[in-house]
Structure formats: structure tokens, C-alpha cells
């Protein structure tokens, strides 16, 4: 094998490559930030290209930037006419200088500058695309279509813990005449965790089935933080939320995509609370007016009813008086008739009793005489049927030894003892 004429160390080779790369001019490269890591004095980044609809990058380049330079880039983006924060998942256009990191043999590039106009354009395009998609799916009006309770007193609040927004919101509610109940779900209202934190807070409030309205509020601050509320996931969650959602994010001139899908977008946290108080006040005023109307109608109805009752009472009294007088007259006639008829009936009954008494006196004598006559006849018949009377006429009476009458010869037999009674005595004989 032929020996090489010359060899190089790894350091010599990598240094030669770096020297060659140093001659490469800085160029503007655009892509999606996939990583940002700040370590001491250096910030490490990476940007990548993605095929549409695919989450796997098709090309990636590692970048680094000194902390001071990165701070300058941030100031540039945050002070632009429409400020934003350099963060992951953001489309950027960077001026980079090719380089290689010799210890690892890793190709990387230094970030020299950023073009805010490119990113703002991409953000606007992305925001417009999300807005169009939500509109086509009917999500811009879905939460607005929910019926807002007449008296929303149980409020679900999503905001940062210990923030001025929380204080402004609750102070405005407490200053009203109504007893609001606030159920708070704290969330991070800025930074990369905003989306997931607010989604978790919405899920937590959903568990309380008695909440009337959910409010997402955030006070003033950097305008760059509002970009986090253009999240499509947040917009969908609010649009599909089962109860009305109010937003009070940022300042009066600020408006995010989340405001577009909310039931009501308020300019500040205080304004959000104010709208709830106004809703309760309007309902109270309506209720008061209805109550007054009911009271007025009731008074009129009572007056009319009282007059009607008085008229009815008068007519009833007249009819009762007339009826009583008629009944008195009728009862007097009945009483007079009863007295007259009772006297007549008493006379009739007295006369009948007198007749009956006389009849009893006369009839009893006749009955006694009649019965006496009948008794005498019966007595005569009895005496005529007496055996002694018959014997006295010349007849005899034959008896057996037991004293029974002998009426025919068949009743006796030879040897029987017979008694024959005469008028003046008795003879005994034996049958032969």
C-alpha cells in the first residue's frame, strides 16, 4: 500500500475547515426555532425546515450566540412597532455566519442579526390562517351563542397568582352591591407555558358545574406576551367551552385571537369585572322594574277587587235581607197556619176522644150484657150435657171398673165388673 505523502492532525483538519468557512459570507436563513437554551455567556439555538403537515424536521442547523448579542436581538424584537418575543416554534429570519466547533467537530453558525419584519409577517399570516380556520368551522360565534345567566354571581377566574390583574378584578367585584363568589384557577399568563397552563385551568374550572361565567384576565405588561394568546389550541378550548368565557387581556388597544372567540372581549381585567357587575345590575334593575310593575298591578287589582267585593257585599246583603224578610213572612204564615190547623186538629181529636169515650162507656155495657147472655146460654148447655141431668131424666150411665164410659157392647167381655148409675144410686154387675 502506498504511503501518503502528507498527513494532518484532526486539529489541523478542523482548523482548515473553519478557515475555509470564515471566507463564506454571512447570509439570511429562515426557519422555525426548535430549541433555545441559555447557558452562562452563550445561547444555543436551532432552526429547522418542516414539510407541510409533518412535525419531523427535514433539515436542521445548530446556532449559537453570545448572551450580550442575544440580548440585543431581543431588544430589537421587543421594541419593534409590533413587538414579539424570540421563542420556540416561532418562524424567524436570521443573519448567520457559518462556523465549526472544533472540539466536537460540529457544524454550527453564529447568529449575527434578526429580521423582525419577516417574523411579523409570518405571525400575521399564521394568525390570519388560524382566524380563517376558526371562522370556517363556526368557532368564532360558538361561545358567543351561549346564553349568559341573568345574574352571573359564581365566577371562574383564570389569572396569574398574586398579580395586579387578580386584585383589580376582585376589587371591582367586591365594590359592587352583589355577593359574587370567585373560584380561582391560577395559570402562567406569559412565556412558553402559557398555553398548557391556561388549558389546565380551564379543565379545572369545568369540574365545577355551578360556575356561571369563566374569565381569563391578564394585566398590562409587555406586548410580546400577548402572542401567547393567539394559540389555536386555546382558541378552540374557549370556543368549545360549555359556559360563556370573558377575556380581559392587556390594554385597551390590545386584541388577541382569544378575544375573537370569547363570549365577550373586555379591554382590561377591571373592565371584565365591570361588565359582570353591569350584567348583574341590569338584571337587578329589570327585576326591580318587574317587581314594581307587579306591585302596581297588584294594587290596582286589589283596588278593583275591593270595589267588586264591596258591590258584591252590598248586593249580597240586600239579597240576604230580602231573603230573610221573605223567610220571616213565610215562617209567620206557616206559624199562623200551624196554630190554626193545630187548634182545629185538637178540637177534632178532642171530639173524637169524647166520642170514643162515650162509645167505650156505652159499648162496654152492651158487650157485658152480650157476654152475660152468651155465658148463660153456655151454662145452660153445660148443665144440659151434665150426666147427672141426663140420669135425672130416667137414663142410666154404665162405667167399667176403671170409670170409663161404656158406649157399646164390644167394649166389655164376660166376667167384667160394671157399674150402673141411676138417679137415686148405683148398682154393680158382672157380665155373662
Secondary structure per residue as TSV (DSSP state, phi and psi in degrees):
chain	resnum	aa	ss	phi	psi
A	1	X	-	360.0	134.8
A	2	X	-	-76.4	131.5
A	3	X	-	-76.4	139.4
A	4	X	-	-62.9	147.3
A	5	X	S	-68.9	-34.2
A	6	X	-	-149.9	145.3
A	7	X	-	-122.7	159.0
A	8	X	-	-125.5	147.7
A	9	X	-	-75.4	164.8
A	10	X	H	-60.7	-42.1
A	11	X	H	-61.0	-43.9
A	12	X	H	-63.2	-40.0
A	13	X	H	-68.1	-46.3
A	14	X	H	-67.9	-35.4
A	15	X	H	-65.7	-39.8
A	16	X	H	-62.0	-40.2
A	17	X	H	-65.6	-42.8
A	18	X	H	-63.0	-37.9
A	19	X	H	-64.6	-39.6
A	20	X	H	-63.7	-42.6
A	21	X	H	-65.1	-28.2
A	22	X	H	-63.6	-26.4
A	23	X	T	-79.5	-11.8
A	24	X	S	-75.3	128.2
A	25	X	-	-70.6	153.2
A	26	X	-	-66.8	139.7
A	27	X	E	-133.0	158.5
A	28	X	E	-88.4	126.2
A	29	X	E	-127.3	133.4
A	30	X	E	-113.8	150.8
A	31	X	E	179.8	-177.0
A	32	X	E	-100.6	128.7
A	33	X	E	-67.7	121.4
A	34	X	E	-106.7	-14.1
A	35	X	E	-158.5	139.5
A	36	X	E	-137.7	123.8
A	37	X	E	-137.6	118.0
A	38	X	E	-96.2	118.6
A	39	X	E	-129.1	107.3
A	40	X	T	52.8	-111.7
A	41	X	T	-95.5	0.0
A	42	X	E	-126.9	141.4
A	43	X	E	-111.2	123.8
A	44	X	E	-102.1	133.2
A	45	X	E	-135.7	168.1
A	46	X	E	-150.0	142.4
A	47	X	E	-126.0	155.0
A	48	X	E	-147.1	162.2
A	49	X	E	-103.9	146.0
A	50	X	E	-130.0	141.4
A	51	X	-	-75.3	148.5
A	52	X	T	-61.5	127.3
A	53	X	T	82.9	4.3
A	54	X	-	-119.4	137.1
A	55	X	-	-93.9	-5.2
A	56	X	S	-92.8	124.3
A	57	X	E	-66.3	145.2
A	58	X	E	-97.7	-14.2
A	59	X	E	-159.9	136.5
A	60	X	E	-136.4	144.6
A	61	X	E	-133.7	134.2
A	62	X	E	-84.5	140.9
A	63	X	E	-130.2	156.8
A	64	X	E	-143.1	157.6
A	65	X	E	-155.4	136.6
A	66	X	E	-65.0	147.6
A	67	X	H	-56.5	-39.9
A	68	X	H	-64.1	-42.7
A	69	X	H	-65.4	-39.7
A	70	X	H	-65.7	-38.0
A	71	X	H	-61.8	-38.7
A	72	X	H	-65.3	-39.9
A	73	X	H	-63.3	-40.2
A	74	X	H	-63.7	-43.2
A	75	X	H	-60.6	-35.6
A	76	X	H	-66.0	-42.2
A	77	X	H	-75.7	-33.6
A	78	X	H	-81.5	-12.2
A	79	X	T	-110.7	8.7
A	80	X	S	-72.0	164.3
A	81	X	S	-52.8	-37.1
A	82	X	S	-120.9	91.8
A	83	X	-	-69.8	154.2
A	84	X	-	-153.2	166.8
A	85	X	-	-106.5	136.6
A	86	X	-	-71.1	115.9
A	87	X	-	-149.2	170.5
A	88	X	T	-65.4	151.1
A	89	X	T	72.3	9.0
A	90	X	-	-96.1	137.7
A	91	X	E	-83.3	126.7
A	92	X	E	-133.3	160.9
A	93	X	E	-124.4	113.0
A	94	X	E	-115.3	144.5
A	95	X	E	-89.1	116.6
A	96	X	E	-127.0	152.4
A	97	X	E	-116.6	121.4
A	98	X	E	-61.3	143.8
A	99	X	E	-159.1	168.8
A	100	X	E	-135.7	139.9
A	101	X	E	-95.6	105.3
A	102	X	T	-59.6	-44.8
A	103	X	T	-56.6	-33.2
A	104	X	T	-106.0	-6.4
A	105	X	T	61.7	35.1
A	106	X	E	-105.9	130.1
A	107	X	E	-77.2	127.6
A	108	X	E	-148.5	169.7
A	109	X	E	-133.4	151.5
A	110	X	E	-92.4	136.3
A	111	X	E	-85.0	123.0
A	112	X	E	-105.8	-32.4
A	113	X	E	-160.7	170.3
A	114	X	E	-137.4	146.0
A	115	X	-	-104.1	99.6
A	116	X	H	-61.9	-32.9
A	117	X	H	-60.2	-40.6
A	118	X	H	-61.9	-48.8
A	119	X	H	-63.8	-42.6
A	120	X	H	-61.3	-39.1
A	121	X	H	-63.6	-43.4
A	122	X	H	-65.3	-40.4
A	123	X	H	-62.6	-42.5
A	124	X	H	-64.0	-42.4
A	125	X	H	-63.2	-46.0
A	126	X	H	-62.4	-44.8
A	127	X	H	-62.7	-42.8
A	128	X	H	-65.0	-38.5
A	129	X	H	-65.3	-43.1
A	130	X	H	-64.3	-43.7
A	131	X	H	-61.5	-42.3
A	132	X	H	-64.8	-42.1
A	133	X	H	-63.3	-43.6
A	134	X	H	-64.5	-37.8
A	135	X	H	-66.7	-43.2
A	136	X	H	-63.3	-31.7
A	137	X	T	-87.1	1.0
A	138	X	T	73.0	22.1
A	139	X	-	-87.6	-14.7
A	140	X	T	-69.2	-27.8
A	141	X	T	-109.4	-2.5
A	142	X	T	-64.6	-49.2
A	143	X	T	-71.5	-31.6
A	144	X	T	-64.6	-27.2
A	145	X	T	-75.6	-13.6
A	146	X	S	-68.5	145.1
A	147	X	-	-78.0	126.3
A	148	X	-	-83.1	126.6
A	149	X	-	-55.7	145.4
A	150	X	T	-63.2	-36.1
A	151	X	T	-127.9	79.2
A	152	X	-	-77.8	90.6
A	153	X	-	-102.6	-16.5
A	154	X	E	-106.0	108.3
A	155	X	E	-112.0	131.2
A	156	X	E	-94.9	124.3
A	157	X	E	-116.7	127.8
A	158	X	E	-115.2	117.4
A	159	X	E	-163.0	175.7
A	160	X	-	-76.6	146.2
A	161	X	T	-70.7	131.2
A	162	X	T	69.3	22.3
A	163	X	-	-92.1	163.5
A	164	X	H	-65.3	-31.1
A	165	X	H	-61.0	-42.9
A	166	X	H	-61.2	-45.7
A	167	X	H	-65.2	-45.7
A	168	X	H	-61.3	-43.3
A	169	X	H	-65.0	-53.3
A	170	X	H	-69.1	-33.5
A	171	X	H	-64.8	-41.0
A	172	X	H	-65.4	-38.7
A	173	X	H	-67.3	-41.9
A	174	X	H	-65.8	-26.9
A	175	X	T	-77.9	-8.8
A	176	X	S	-84.0	172.8
A	177	X	S	-84.4	0.1
A	178	X	S	-105.1	152.1
A	179	X	-	-95.1	88.8
A	180	X	-	-81.4	144.8
A	181	X	E	-114.9	121.5
A	182	X	E	-107.7	122.0
A	183	X	E	-105.5	112.9
A	184	X	E	-99.6	134.6
A	185	X	E	-121.7	104.9
A	186	X	E	-73.1	146.3
A	187	X	-	-148.5	162.0
A	188	X	-	-82.1	125.6
A	189	X	-	-104.6	13.5
A	190	X	S	-157.2	158.1
A	191	X	S	92.9	178.0
A	192	X	T	-66.4	-20.4
A	193	X	T	-88.2	3.0
A	194	X	H	-58.0	-50.0
A	195	X	H	-58.8	-55.2
A	196	X	H	-64.9	-37.1
A	197	X	H	-66.9	-44.2
A	198	X	H	-68.3	-37.9
A	199	X	H	-61.4	-41.6
A	200	X	H	-63.5	-39.9
A	201	X	H	-65.2	-40.0
A	202	X	H	-62.2	-42.0
A	203	X	H	-63.5	-37.7
A	204	X	H	-65.5	-44.2
A	205	X	H	-68.0	-30.0
A	206	X	H	-60.9	-28.3
A	207	X	T	-67.0	-23.4
A	208	X	-	-88.5	106.0
A	209	X	T	-77.6	1.3
A	210	X	T	-109.1	4.9
A	211	X	-	-72.7	135.1
A	212	X	-	-86.8	-41.6
A	213	X	E	-143.8	141.4
A	214	X	E	-106.7	134.9
A	215	X	E	-122.2	130.7
A	216	X	E	-111.4	111.9
A	217	X	E	-127.5	146.7
A	218	X	E	-150.7	133.3
A	219	X	-	-77.5	-173.5
A	220	X	S	-66.5	163.6
A	221	X	-	164.8	-156.3
A	222	X	-	-66.6	134.2
A	223	X	G	-65.3	-22.1
A	224	X	G	-65.4	-25.4
A	225	X	G	-70.7	-19.5
A	226	X	G	-69.1	-21.6
A	227	X	G	-59.3	-27.4
A	228	X	G	-70.0	-18.4
A	229	X	G	-94.2	11.5
A	230	X	G	-96.6	12.2
A	231	X	-	-65.1	130.1
A	232	X	H	-64.6	-38.0
A	233	X	H	-63.2	-42.2
A	234	X	H	-64.5	-42.9
A	235	X	H	-60.5	-43.5
A	236	X	H	-65.1	-40.3
A	237	X	H	-62.9	-42.9
A	238	X	H	-70.4	-42.4
A	239	X	H	-60.6	-37.4
A	240	X	T	-93.8	7.8
A	241	X	-	-68.1	143.1
A	242	X	S	-74.6	-12.3
A	243	X	S	-127.6	161.6
A	244	X	E	-58.7	140.8
A	245	X	E	-119.7	125.9
A	246	X	E	-102.4	143.6
A	247	X	E	-119.4	142.8
A	248	X	E	-141.7	79.7
A	249	X	E	-117.3	123.5
A	250	X	S	79.1	-140.6
A	251	X	-	-110.9	-178.2
A	252	X	T	-61.3	-36.3
A	253	X	T	-87.1	-6.7
A	254	X	-	-85.3	141.0
A	255	X	-	-151.4	124.7
A	256	X	-	-110.5	171.7
A	257	X	H	-62.1	-30.3
A	258	X	H	-62.5	-33.5
A	259	X	H	-64.4	-31.3
A	260	X	H	-68.7	-32.1
A	261	X	H	-97.3	-11.0
A	262	X	S	-70.4	157.2
A	263	X	S	-61.7	-40.1
A	264	X	E	-148.2	127.9
A	265	X	E	-100.3	117.3
A	266	X	E	-104.2	156.8
A	267	X	S	-79.1	-27.6
A	268	X	S	-147.2	167.1
A	269	X	H	-58.6	-39.6
A	270	X	H	-64.2	-41.0
A	271	X	H	-64.4	-35.6
A	272	X	H	-62.0	-46.8
A	273	X	H	-64.7	-38.5
A	274	X	H	-60.3	-41.6
A	275	X	H	-62.7	-38.0
A	276	X	H	-66.5	-41.9
A	277	X	H	-63.5	-42.4
A	278	X	H	-62.4	-39.9
A	279	X	H	-61.3	-46.5
A	280	X	H	-64.1	-41.0
A	281	X	H	-65.0	-43.8
A	282	X	H	-60.3	-42.9
A	283	X	H	-64.2	-40.7
A	284	X	H	-63.6	-43.3
A	285	X	H	-63.0	-43.7
A	286	X	H	-61.5	-43.7
A	287	X	H	-62.9	-41.0
A	288	X	H	-63.6	-44.1
A	289	X	H	-62.8	-42.4
A	290	X	H	-62.3	-42.6
A	291	X	H	-62.5	-42.8
A	292	X	H	-63.3	-42.2
A	293	X	H	-60.6	-42.4
A	294	X	H	-63.8	-42.7
A	295	X	H	-62.6	-44.6
A	296	X	H	-63.6	-46.6
A	297	X	H	-62.2	-36.9
A	298	X	H	-66.3	-43.3
A	299	X	H	-61.8	-44.2
A	300	X	H	-63.0	-43.1
A	301	X	H	-64.0	-40.6
A	302	X	H	-64.7	-41.4
A	303	X	H	-62.4	-47.3
A	304	X	H	-61.5	-42.5
A	305	X	H	-65.6	-38.1
A	306	X	H	-63.8	-43.4
A	307	X	H	-63.2	-44.2
A	308	X	H	-61.3	-41.8
A	309	X	H	-65.1	-39.7
A	310	X	H	-62.9	-43.5
A	311	X	H	-62.7	-42.8
A	312	X	H	-62.9	-40.1
A	313	X	H	-63.7	-41.3
A	314	X	H	-63.2	-48.4
A	315	X	H	-62.2	-40.6
A	316	X	H	-64.6	-42.1
A	317	X	H	-62.2	-43.6
A	318	X	H	-61.3	-45.7
A	319	X	H	-65.7	-40.2
A	320	X	H	-65.1	-43.7
A	321	X	H	-61.2	-45.2
A	322	X	H	-63.0	-41.1
A	323	X	H	-66.6	-41.2
A	324	X	H	-62.9	-44.6
A	325	X	H	-62.4	-41.8
A	326	X	H	-62.6	-41.6
A	327	X	H	-66.4	-37.3
A	328	X	H	-62.0	-45.8
A	329	X	H	-60.7	-47.0
A	330	X	H	-61.6	-42.9
A	331	X	H	-64.8	-36.4
A	332	X	H	-64.7	-42.1
A	333	X	H	-64.4	-44.5
A	334	X	H	-62.2	-41.8
A	335	X	H	-62.9	-45.8
A	336	X	H	-62.7	-41.9
A	337	X	H	-63.2	-43.5
A	338	X	H	-61.8	-43.4
A	339	X	H	-61.2	-45.9
A	340	X	H	-64.3	-48.3
A	341	X	H	-68.0	-37.1
A	342	X	H	-64.7	-39.7
A	343	X	H	-63.5	-42.2
A	344	X	H	-63.4	-44.6
A	345	X	H	-66.1	-37.3
A	346	X	H	-64.4	-42.2
A	347	X	H	-62.0	-43.9
A	348	X	H	-62.6	-45.2
A	349	X	H	-67.9	-37.2
A	350	X	H	-63.8	-43.7
A	351	X	H	-62.5	-42.6
A	352	X	H	-62.2	-41.5
A	353	X	H	-64.2	-39.3
A	354	X	H	-63.0	-42.2
A	355	X	H	-63.7	-42.0
A	356	X	H	-65.3	-39.8
A	357	X	H	-63.1	-44.6
A	358	X	H	-64.6	-39.7
A	359	X	H	-63.0	-37.8
A	360	X	H	-65.6	-40.8
A	361	X	H	-65.1	-48.9
A	362	X	H	-70.1	-42.3
A	363	X	H	-68.5	-36.1
A	364	X	H	-65.1	-38.0
A	365	X	H	-65.7	-42.5
A	366	X	H	-63.7	-42.6
A	367	X	H	-63.4	-41.8
A	368	X	H	-64.5	-43.7
A	369	X	H	-61.9	-43.3
A	370	X	H	-62.6	-45.1
A	371	X	H	-66.8	-33.8
A	372	X	H	-65.0	-42.6
A	373	X	H	-62.7	-45.6
A	374	X	H	-62.0	-40.9
A	375	X	H	-61.6	-41.4
A	376	X	H	-64.9	-38.5
A	377	X	H	-64.4	-44.9
A	378	X	H	-64.1	-39.1
A	379	X	H	-62.9	-40.7
A	380	X	H	-63.7	-43.9
A	381	X	H	-63.4	-42.3
A	382	X	H	-61.9	-45.0
A	383	X	H	-64.7	-35.6
A	384	X	H	-69.0	-27.2
A	385	X	H	-89.6	-2.0
A	386	X	-	-69.5	128.6
A	387	X	H	-55.0	-34.7
A	388	X	H	-63.8	-37.3
A	389	X	H	-66.9	-41.2
A	390	X	H	-64.8	-44.0
A	391	X	H	-60.3	-39.2
A	392	X	H	-61.9	-22.7
A	393	X	T	-85.2	0.3
A	394	X	T	110.8	1.1
A	395	X	-	-88.8	161.2
A	396	X	-	-120.3	164.8
A	397	X	E	-130.1	120.2
A	398	X	E	-104.2	132.0
A	399	X	E	-126.8	151.4
A	400	X	E	-84.1	-179.1
A	401	X	T	-62.3	-18.1
A	402	X	T	-92.9	-1.4
A	403	X	S	87.5	14.0
A	404	X	-	-90.8	146.8
A	405	X	B	-65.8	140.1
A	406	X	-	-102.4	112.6
A	407	X	-	-100.9	-23.4
A	408	X	S	-149.7	165.1
A	409	X	G	-68.8	-20.3
A	410	X	G	-70.1	-13.8
A	411	X	G	-82.8	-8.2
A	412	X	-	-122.3	163.3
A	413	X	-	-140.9	156.5
A	414	X	T	-54.1	137.4
A	415	X	T	93.1	-10.3
A	416	X	-	-69.8	143.3
A	417	X	E	-90.6	127.6
A	418	X	E	-120.0	152.7
A	419	X	E	-119.4	131.3
A	420	X	E	-119.9	122.5
A	421	X	E	-101.3	134.9
A	422	X	-	-115.4	178.4
A	423	X	S	-64.6	-37.0
A	424	X	S	-112.5	13.5
A	425	X	-	168.2	-166.7
A	426	X	E	-140.7	142.9
A	427	X	E	-126.2	138.6
A	428	X	E	-104.0	146.0
A	429	X	E	-147.6	163.8
A	430	X	E	-119.2	136.2
A	431	X	-	-79.9	137.1
A	432	X	-	-120.8	360.0
